[in-house]
Amino acid sequence: MCKCSFVRGALVALVLMAHARAQEYTVDDPTGDVVFNGVRSTDVSLIFDDSEIVVNPGDQLNLDCGVHGQSRYCIWESESGQILQVEDVYSNVFDGVSKPVNTVGNECGIVINSADIGHHGQWTCKVFVVGKSLVGTKNVIVTIKPTSPILEVDSSRGLVVTNEDETPVKCSVAAARPAVGIRWYLGDRDITVSAETEETPTDKGGIYKSVSTLRRTFQPSENGQLLTCSVTHKTLPVPENTSIALNVVFKPVEKPVSTFYQIRPGNDYEVKLNFSANPAPIRKEWRYGKSFENVEGSISIPGSDGHYRADIEDLGNGMYTAKLLVTGFTEADANKNYLLVVENDYGETQYKVKLSMHEAPKDTLSGGAVAGIIIVLLIVVAAVGAAGYARYRQMFCFASRAESKAHIQDPERNETDNGTANDAVKASTDQVNGKTDNTVVNGNGNLEQTQVDEIKAKKNTDV
């Protein structure tokens, strides 16, 4: 009997021990979270920024990684398969890798003292906690300096474009990591808005070829300016540029009729007319006659005809000055019309010229000034009309009925009031025309003080 009781006690003890072990390490389904000594691994979290890092060769590479809560150990693994245990790094086991200065929130961080091409690619931080590991991955780009930019044009003749057609111009960089930035300049002006850039990977290592295409219609005034392709990159302290002179070809540029004034009869007079053309004119001459259509004669440039002498001056960069010297100018010369005819490989242009013995027309008021005068006059007239109507209707609160009637029947006061209104209109008009002097003068230019005193006296008698 005793022996049976002993066996029963032993069995109960074994059952209790098994139950205790089951409570010490269990898996809590269905979430799968691991429980160890009552502490769940979900209380541990990774501190990690997965933003891309771009470094130049030779620069320090900081690989930050931290853990919130308790962890066992952590490692860093490169894309090439290199594994660095953080504890070994902190113990100076590896050359060229060190412990960061700050390890708060960066408990698993390491520092690569001098980055090189071999450090390019993905880096993974693994933090081992109870039952699992926490993982963070980031991309590290170790730069490759770009090749020199190339303008894809025939540099022997410069960049030849017409002012009527849109011209595509390409600038390319064969290789760089990461891709370069490309901007376009015409002289000092940024014209990148007219360009599109295409980036094409050349391998799986993050190296790119970049081609920027500028599409623009160039103007005659831009002839001779420098067109610049400017490349920026993390490896370049200043942009790397390549430039080419712009050669815009165009027929002689048209302009309105040119009139020369105040030419004195009997004197020699030289007409100077500027124009632009590129390439240089192959034919140029002066024509004259009673009208622009009826030509009486022509003068080749350079050349002469009677008391006319023609010449031309090359100012450079497609700019010219055509000259016509009239010896002993007469009224007959003023009654003629003149044509400067210029032709180059891209077309012909006729410039109309008139010669006059009269003075140049005086500048008239601009449309804005006239409109301002009209607006002021309308305001003054409306104000005077409203005041007269109000007085007529006895609507002034400070005037009695009898006084209002007396005022209407007083012609002397009405005359003074009308004069005041006319002065207001004149003052407003003068102000619009730029006159701000309020002094009234007589025909001799002296102040008529007696008239001012009379007006004041009349107003005083009305009250």
C-alpha positions in Angstrom: 0.0 0.0 0.0 2.8 2.4 0.8 4.5 1.4 -2.4 1.4 2.4 -4.5 1.1 5.8 -2.7 4.8 6.5 -3.5 4.2 5.9 -7.2 1.1 8.1 -7.2 3.1 11.0 -5.6 5.9 10.6 -8.2 3.4 10.8 -11.1 1.8 13.9 -9.7 5.2 15.6 -9.3 6.1 14.8 -12.9 2.8 16.3 -14.2 3.3 19.5 -12.3 6.9 19.9 -13.6 5.7 19.4 -17.2 3.0 22.0 -16.8 5.6 24.5 -15.4 7.9 24.0 -18.4 4.9 24.5 -20.8 4.2 27.9 -19.2 7.8 29.0 -19.3 8.0 28.8 -23.2 4.9 28.8 -25.3 3.7 30.2 -28.7 0.7 32.4 -28.5 -1.5 31.5 -31.5 -2.7 32.8 -33.8 -0.4 35.8 -33.9 2.8 33.8 -33.6 4.4 36.2 -31.2 7.1 34.7 -29.1 6.8 34.8 -25.3 10.0 34.4 -23.2 9.8 34.8 -19.4 6.6 36.9 -19.8 8.3 39.5 -22.2 6.9 39.7 -25.8 9.2 40.6 -28.7 6.6 43.1 -29.9 7.9 45.4 -27.2 11.2 45.8 -29.2 11.2 48.0 -32.3 13.8 49.0 -34.9 15.1 52.6 -35.3 16.0 52.9 -38.9 16.0 55.5 -41.8 15.8 53.8 -45.1 16.6 57.0 -47.1 19.2 56.6 -49.9 22.8 57.8 -49.1 25.0 59.4 -51.7 28.7 59.6 -50.9 31.8 60.4 -52.9 34.8 58.0 -52.8 36.9 58.8 -49.8 34.0 60.3 -47.8 32.9 58.9 -44.5 29.9 56.6 -44.7 27.6 56.6 -41.6 25.3 53.5 -41.4 22.9 54.2 -38.6 20.7 51.6 -37.0 19.1 51.5 -33.6 16.8 49.4 -31.4 14.2 50.4 -28.9 14.1 47.7 -26.2 16.3 44.7 -25.4 18.3 42.9 -28.2 20.9 40.1 -28.3 23.3 41.2 -31.1 23.2 42.9 -34.6 25.1 42.7 -37.9 25.5 44.7 -41.1 25.5 42.9 -44.5 26.5 44.4 -47.8 25.0 43.6 -51.2 28.2 41.8 -52.1 27.8 39.5 -49.0 30.2 41.0 -46.6 29.0 40.6 -43.0 30.1 42.9 -40.2 29.2 42.0 -36.6 28.6 45.2 -34.7 30.3 43.9 -31.5 33.4 43.1 -33.5 33.4 46.5 -35.1 33.2 48.2 -31.7 36.1 46.0 -30.6 38.2 47.2 -33.5 38.4 43.8 -35.2 38.0 45.3 -38.7 40.2 47.9 -40.3 38.5 51.0 -41.8 35.3 50.5 -39.8 34.6 52.1 -36.5 32.0 52.9 -33.8 29.9 56.0 -34.2 30.4 58.9 -31.8 26.7 58.8 -30.8 25.1 55.4 -30.1 21.9 56.6 -28.4 19.1 55.4 -30.7 22.0 54.1 -32.9 23.0 51.0 -30.9 23.8 49.0 -34.0 25.3 51.8 -36.1 28.7 51.6 -37.8 31.0 54.0 -39.6 32.9 53.2 -42.8 35.8 55.6 -42.5 36.5 56.0 -46.3 33.9 54.8 -48.8 35.0 53.2 -52.1 33.4 51.7 -55.1 33.1 48.3 -53.2 30.7 49.9 -50.7 28.1 50.8 -53.4 24.8 49.0 -53.2 22.3 47.8 -50.6 23.2 47.6 -47.0 21.1 45.6 -44.5 21.0 46.0 -40.7 19.8 42.9 -38.8 19.0 43.2 -35.1 18.4 39.8 -33.3 15.8 39.8 -30.6 14.0 37.1 -28.7 12.5 34.7 -31.3 13.2 36.7 -34.4 15.3 39.5 -36.1 14.4 43.1 -37.0 15.6 44.1 -40.5 16.2 47.5 -42.2 17.7 48.1 -45.7 19.0 51.2 -47.4 20.7 52.0 -50.7 24.2 53.4 -50.7 25.4 55.2 -53.8 29.1 55.7 -54.1 29.4 58.3 -56.9 31.3 58.0 -60.1 32.5 61.4 -61.5 30.7 62.1 -64.8 32.5 62.1 -68.2 32.8 65.5 -69.9 29.7 66.9 -71.5 29.6 66.9 -75.3 27.6 69.1 -77.6 26.6 67.1 -80.6 27.2 69.8 -83.3 29.7 70.5 -86.0 32.0 72.8 -84.0 34.1 73.6 -87.1 31.4 76.0 -88.3 29.8 76.8 -85.0 26.1 76.2 -84.4 24.3 77.3 -87.5 20.5 77.8 -87.1 17.8 79.8 -88.9 15.4 82.2 -87.3 12.4 80.6 -88.8 12.8 76.9 -87.8 13.0 75.1 -84.5 16.4 73.7 -84.1 17.2 70.7 -81.8 20.6 70.8 -80.0 21.8 67.8 -77.9 24.2 67.7 -75.0 25.2 64.3 -73.6 27.2 62.8 -70.7 28.2 59.2 -71.3 28.4 58.0 -67.8 27.9 59.1 -64.2 26.6 57.8 -60.9 24.1 59.0 -60.0 22.8 60.8 -63.1 23.9 64.3 -63.7 21.8 67.5 -63.9 21.9 69.4 -67.2 21.0 73.1 -67.7 21.1 75.3 -70.8 22.2 79.0 -71.0 22.1 81.5 -73.8 24.5 84.2 -72.8 23.5 84.7 -69.2 19.9 83.6 -69.7 18.7 80.2 -68.4 16.7 78.6 -71.2 16.4 75.1 -69.7 12.6 75.3 -69.9 13.0 74.5 -73.6 14.9 71.3 -73.0 14.1 67.7 -72.1 16.6 65.2 -70.5 16.6 61.4 -70.9 18.5 59.2 -68.4 19.4 55.7 -69.5 21.1 53.1 -67.2 24.2 51.6 -68.7 24.5 48.7 -66.3 23.1 47.3 -63.1 25.5 49.3 -60.9 23.5 52.6 -61.1 25.6 54.3 -63.8 23.5 56.5 -66.2 23.9 58.1 -69.6 22.2 61.5 -69.8 21.1 63.2 -73.0 19.5 66.7 -72.9 17.8 67.9 -76.1 17.1 71.7 -76.5 14.4 72.7 -78.9 14.2 76.4 -79.6 13.7 78.9 -82.4 16.5 81.4 -82.2 16.2 85.1 -83.0 18.4 87.4 -85.1 19.2 89.4 -82.0 20.8 86.3 -80.5 23.3 85.9 -83.2 26.9 85.6 -81.9 25.8 84.7 -78.3 27.3 81.6 -76.5 25.1 78.6 -76.1 26.2 76.7 -73.0 25.5 73.2 -71.7 26.1 73.2 -67.9 26.5 69.9 -66.0 26.1 69.6 -62.2 26.9 66.5 -60.1 27.7 65.7 -56.5 31.3 65.0 -57.4 31.8 68.5 -59.1 32.5 71.5 -56.8 31.4 73.8 -59.7 29.4 73.0 -62.8 31.3 71.7 -65.8 30.4 73.6 -69.0 30.8 73.3 -72.7 29.8 76.2 -75.0 29.5 77.1 -78.7 29.0 80.3 -80.5 25.5 80.7 -82.0 25.4 81.5 -85.7 21.8 82.6 -86.6 21.2 83.0 -90.3 18.4 85.3 -91.5 17.4 87.6 -94.3 17.8 91.4 -93.7 15.4 92.2 -90.9 12.5 94.5 -91.8 11.8 97.8 -90.1 9.2 100.6 -90.5 9.6 103.7 -92.7 12.5 105.9 -91.4 12.0 109.8 -91.7 14.9 112.2 -91.2 13.8 115.8 -90.3 15.2 119.4 -90.1 17.4 119.1 -93.1 18.6 122.6 -94.2 18.6 123.4 -97.9 22.1 124.0 -99.3 23.9 121.9 -96.7 25.4 118.5 -97.2 23.4 115.8 -95.4 24.3 112.2 -94.7 21.6 109.6 -94.1 22.7 106.7 -91.8 20.4 103.7 -91.7 21.2 100.7 -89.5 20.1 97.2 -90.5 21.0 93.5 -89.7 21.5 90.5 -92.0 23.4 87.2 -91.7 25.1 86.1 -93.8 26.5 89.3 -95.4 24.5 91.0 -98.2 25.3 89.9 -101.7 23.5 92.9 -103.2 22.9 96.4 -101.8 21.8 99.6 -103.5 19.9 102.9 -103.0 16.9 103.8 -105.2 15.1 107.1 -105.4 12.1 108.6 -107.2 8.8 110.5 -106.7 7.3 107.5 -105.0 8.5 104.2 -103.6 7.1 102.4 -106.6 8.4 104.8 -109.4 12.2 104.6 -109.4 14.1 107.3 -111.2 17.6 106.1 -110.4 19.7 103.8 -108.4 23.1 103.8 -106.8 25.2 100.7 -106.1 26.9 100.5 -102.7 29.6 101.7 -102.7 29.0 104.1 -105.6 27.8 107.6 -106.6 25.3 109.3 -108.9 25.3 113.1 -109.3 25.3 114.7 -105.9 24.5 111.3 -104.2 27.3 109.1 -102.8 26.6 105.7 -101.2 28.7 103.6 -98.8 28.3 100.9 -96.1 29.9 100.2 -92.8 30.2 96.7 -91.3 29.7 96.9 -87.5 30.2 93.2 -87.0 28.0 90.4 -85.8 25.6 90.9 -88.7 25.1 94.6 -88.1 25.6 97.2 -90.8 25.1 101.0 -91.4 24.1 102.1 -94.9 25.1 105.7 -95.7 23.8 108.1 -98.4 25.5 111.5 -98.6 23.5 114.2 -100.4 25.7 117.1 -101.4 23.9 120.5 -101.5 20.5 119.3 -100.3 17.6 120.9 -102.2 13.8 120.9 -101.9 13.7 118.5 -104.9 15.6 116.0 -102.7 13.0 116.4 -100.0 10.2 115.6 -102.5 11.7 112.2 -103.4 11.4 108.9 -101.6 14.3 106.6 -101.1 14.7 102.8 -100.9 17.6 100.9 -99.5 17.5 97.4 -101.1 19.5 94.7 -99.3 19.7 91.0 -100.4 21.5 88.0 -99.0 21.3 84.2 -99.4 18.1 84.1 -97.3 16.0 86.8 -99.0 15.6 90.5 -99.9 14.3 93.4 -97.8 13.5 97.0 -98.9 13.9 99.8 -96.3 11.8 103.0 -97.0 13.4 106.4 -96.2 12.0 109.9 -96.4 13.9 113.2 -96.1 12.2 116.3 -94.7 13.1 120.0 -94.1 10.3 120.3 -91.5 10.6 119.8 -87.8 9.7 116.5 -86.3 6.1 116.2 -85.1 5.6 117.1 -81.5 4.5 114.3 -79.1 0.8 114.4 -78.5 -1.0 113.3 -75.4 -1.1 109.6 -74.9 -4.4 107.8 -74.8 -4.0 107.3 -71.1 -3.6 111.1 -70.5 -6.7 111.9 -72.6 -8.7 109.3 -70.8 -7.6 110.8 -67.5 -8.7 114.3 -68.5 -12.1 113.0 -69.6 -12.6 111.1 -66.3 -11.7 114.2 -64.2 -14.0 116.5 -66.3 -16.9 114.0 -65.9 -16.3 113.9 -62.1 -16.2 117.6 -61.8 -19.2 118.2 -64.0 -21.2 115.6 -62.0 -20.2 117.1 -58.7 -21.2 120.6 -59.8 -24.4 119.4 -61.2 -25.2 117.5 -58.0 -24.4 120.5 -55.9 -26.6 122.8 -58.1 -29.5 120.3 -58.0 -29.2 119.9 -54.2 -29.3 123.7 -53.7 -32.2 124.0 -56.0 -34.1 121.3 -54.1 -33.1 122.9 -50.8 -31.4 119.8 -49.5 -28.5 121.4 -47.7 -29.1 120.8 -44.0 -27.3 124.0 -42.9 -29.2 126.3 -45.2 -32.6 127.7 -44.4 -35.4 127.7 -47.0 -35.4 131.5 -47.2 -31.6 131.7 -47.6 -31.8 129.0 -50.3 -34.3 131.1 -52.3 -32.3 134.2 -51.8 -29.3 132.5 -53.2 -31.1 131.3 -56.3 -32.3 134.9 -57.0 -28.8 136.4 -56.5 -27.2 136.5 -59.9 -24.0 138.0 -58.6 -23.4 135.0 -56.3 -24.3 132.6 -59.1 -21.7 134.2 -61.3 -19.1 133.7 -58.6 -20.0 130.1 -58.1 -19.8 129.4 -61.8 -16.4 131.0 -61.9 -15.3 128.8 -59.0 -16.5 125.7 -60.9 -14.7 126.7 -64.0 -11.6 127.2 -62.0 -11.9 123.7 -60.6 -12.3 122.2 -64.1 -9.2 124.1 -65.3 -7.2 123.1 -62.2 -8.1 119.4 -62.7 -7.2 119.6 -66.4 -3.9 121.2 -65.6 -3.1 118.6 -63.1 -3.6 115.8 -65.6 -1.4 117.7 -68.1 1.4 117.9 -65.5 0.7 121.5 -64.4 0.4 122.0 -60.7 0.8 125.8 -60.4 -2.4 127.2 -59.0 -1.4 130.8 -59.5 -3.7 132.8 -61.9 -1.8 135.1 -64.2 -2.9 137.8 -66.7 -1.6 138.3 -70.2 1.6 139.9 -69.0 2.4 137.0 -66.6 1.7 139.0 -63.4 -0.6 137.9 -60.7 -4.0 139.6 -60.8 -4.4 140.0 -57.0 -7.3 142.5 -57.3 -9.4 139.8 -59.0 -8.7 137.4 -56.2 -9.7 140.0 -53.6 -12.9 140.8 -55.5 -13.9 137.1 -55.5 -13.3 136.8 -51.8 -15.3 139.9 -51.1 -18.3 138.7 -53.0 -18.2 135.4 -51.2 -18.1 137.1 -47.9 -21.1 139.3 -48.7 -23.2 136.2 -49.6 -23.0 134.7 -46.1 
